C-alpha cells in the first residue's frame, strides 16, 4: 500500500509536503483511509467463509474504521454535518432495533417463567388448572428456546446491513473525492 502512494506521488509530480497533503490529506487522514480500505477489502474477501462468530466483530470494526475515515477526510462543513446526521441516524436506528428485539425477547422469557411458576403454585389447590399453566409455560419456554437462533440471526443481519450501508457510504465519498481530485 505504501508503494502505491509512493508511486502516486512520483507520477503526480508532487515534490513538496504541502502538495502531497493537499492531494492525499494529512498522514493521519491517509492512515485512516488506508485502514478503512483494508477493513472493507478484508471483509469482502473473508465474507463467504466467515463464521457467524467472526462476522459481527468484523462488521463492527469495519463500521468504526469507516466512521474514522469519513470524519478525517477534508470535506466541506455542510457535507460533514450531513454525513454526521446520517451516520448518527443509522447507528441510532441500529441500537434501537437491537435493544427493541432484546427487550421484547427478555419480556417474552420472563412471562414464560412466570406462567410456569404460577402453574406450580396452582398444583396444590387445583391440580388440572396447575397442569394447564405448567404445560402452557413449558410451551412458551420451548418457543422461546426455538426463537433464540432466529433472534440472534436477526441481530447479526441488522449489524451486517449497517456495515454494508457504511461501506456503500464510504465508497460514495471516496469516489466523489477522487473525481474532484482528478478535476484539478
Buried (B, 14 or more C-beta within 10 A) or exposed (E): EEEEEEEEBEEEEBEEEEEBBEBBBEEEBBBBBBBBBEBBEEBEEEEEEBEEEEBBEBBEBBBBBBBBBBBBBEBEEEEBEEBEEBBEEBBEEBEEBBEEBEEEBEEBBEBBEEBBEBBEEBBEEEEEEBEEBBEBBBEBBEEBEEBEEEBBEBBBEBBBBBBBBBBEBBEEBBEEBEEEEEEE
